[in-house]
């Protein structure tokens, strides 16, 4: 019993330390509103995210999901998150960052042998230029982010395989031109792949309909999304880590006026 209590306390402390890695509040800026909501399946987990304002005014946004959940995923996530944060602030470009993140996981996968599948992850890595509202990104096997523009929804499909599986994967960098009033939604598959007691999947189509039908303020929309998941009958606490990021684009930032 004493050992069990000690383990529980250690896991609780580890969960608190993990949360210190991530932003404590949603960033605020002139050209967009950003928000995030996250629920881990076991207190600790493999979802990770970050918002980083670069010296040139551009904004890094990334969201990823390490294979599995719980303590194992948390350890791998911490390694990968630390690398991505450092690379993002060092002036590296998205393709280089994602390629080196893949090599980073491949190194540990080869070392671990029979546990190699644990050293894998999906990742959406992007940089948004506020002067042009142009986003460059690599989607390494991550569930497709959605952009709502009026009554349309665009899906940003994968441009590369998930990280950690191949030594030299093909990586494509894509761009997306935002317009004022666009809404970008990034999420992990813990949301779309949630099942209720009837065996029904929450699914990406349900998320698209929420995006189209509910133009709430960005933080309210995140609450609505997680409320919809609960009303659908998804397990609580969730079976898998669930994270969603919303970014509402306002207008191009006129840097000359700042």
C-alpha positions, -999 to 999 in steps of 0.1 A, spaced: 0 0 0 28 24 9 45 17 -25 13 23 -43 8 56 -25 44 67 -34 39 58 -70 6 78 -72 24 108 -56 52 105 -81 28 103 -111 9 133 -98 41 152 -95 52 141 -130 19 153 -144 23 187 -128 59 190 -142 47 180 -176 21 207 -176 48 233 -168 62 225 -203 32 240 -221 19 276 -222 0 285 -191 -23 309 -210 -33 315 -246 -10 340 -264 -25 374 -274 -15 394 -304 -29 421 -327 -35 399 -358 -51 368 -343 -66 351 -312 -52 318 -301 -66 293 -277 -59 257 -266 -76 230 -245 -61 198 -234 -71 167 -215 -47 138 -208 -61 103 -206 -40 94 -175 -28 127 -162 4 122 -182 3 118 -219 18 121 -254 0 152 -268 22 183 -270 18 218 -283 35 252 -284 31 288 -295 64 306 -301 67 343 -312 99 346 -333 122 377 -333 110 386 -368 73 387 -357 63 353 -372 45 328 -351 54 292 -346 25 269 -338 29 231 -335 8 203 -323 19 166 -320 8 133 -307 33 106 -296 22 70 -300 4 56 -270 -5 75 -238 4 76 -202 39 75 -187 56 59 -217 42 85 -241 50 113 -217 87 104 -216 90 103 -254 69 135 -257 92 154 -233 123 144 -254 106 155 -287 90 186 -273 124 198 -259 140 193 -293 112 211 -312 112 241 -288 150 245 -291 150 242 -329 121 266 -333 139 294 -315 172 287 -334 160 300 -368 155 266 -384 130 261 -412 100 238 -409 114 211 -433 147 210 -414 130 209 -380 107 180 -390 135 161 -407 158 163 -377 129 155 -353 124 123 -374 161 115 -371 159 122 -334 131 96 -329 148 72 -353 179 72 -332 160 61 -301 138 36 -321 169 18 -334 185 17 -299 153 4 -283 147 -24 -308 115 -42 -297 101 -10 -283 108 10 -314 71 17 -322 69 38 -290 94 63 -306 70 76 -332 47 106 -334 25 127 -356 33 164 -359 18 195 -375 45 222 -375 38 256 -389 50 292 -391 26 320 -397 37 354 -411 14 381 -396 24 406 -424 10 384 -451 -12 358 -432 8 332 -451 14 299 -433 41 274 -442 37 240 -427 47 203 -427 20 178 -416 38 147 -406 10 122 -405 -12 143 -382 -49 144 -384 -57 171 -409 -62 206 -394 -93 224 -406 -98 260 -418 -132 275 -418 -138 303 -443 -174 314 -444 -194 283 -452 -164 263 -464 -140 241 -446 -105 233 -460 -85 203 -447 -47 205 -445 -38 169 -454 -5 152 -444 25 162 -464 48 136 -448 47 103 -430 45 102 -392 79 107 -374 101 78 -364 92 52 -389 116 58 -418 152 69 -420 148 93 -449 111 101 -454 98 123 -481 89 157 -465 69 183 -484 64 218 -472 31 234 -481 16 269 -478 -18 282 -469 -29 318 -475 -52 329 -447 -78 356 -451 -93 378 -424 -120 360 -403 -106 325 -411 -106 301 -382 -79 274 -380 -86 243 -359 -59 218 -350 -67 188 -329 -54 153 -320 -70 120 -329 -80 115 -293 -110 137 -302 -120 124 -336 -113 87 -327 -134 88 -294 -161 61 -292 -192 61 -271 -209 31 -255 -228 23 -287 -196 19 -306 -200 51 -326 -170 73 -335 -171 110 -328 -154 115 -362 -140 143 -382 -173 151 -399 -189 160 -366 -159 183 -359 -164 200 -393 -201 206 -386 -193 221 -352 -168 244 -369 -193 255 -395 -223 259 -373 -209 275 -342 -189 307 -348 -185 312 -311 -155 332 -297 -124 310 -300 -123 300 -263 -160 294 -262 -157 272 -293 -131 250 -275 -155 246 -246 -183 237 -270 -161 211 -287 -153 193 -255 -189 196 -243 -200 180 -275 -175 152 -269 -190 146 -235 -226 148 -247 -217 123 -274 -209 98 -246 -171 97 -250 -154 82 -219 -146 106 -191 -117 107 -184 -108 100 -221 -93 68 -233 -67 89 -253 -52 123 -249 -73 151 -264 -60 185 -275 -75 212 -297 -61 246 -308 -81 274 -323 -66 304 -341 -89 332 -354 -72 353 -380 -81 390 -379 -62 409 -405 -27 414 -418 -4 431 -393 8 464 -407 43 462 -393 51 497 -405 25 511 -382 38 494 -351 
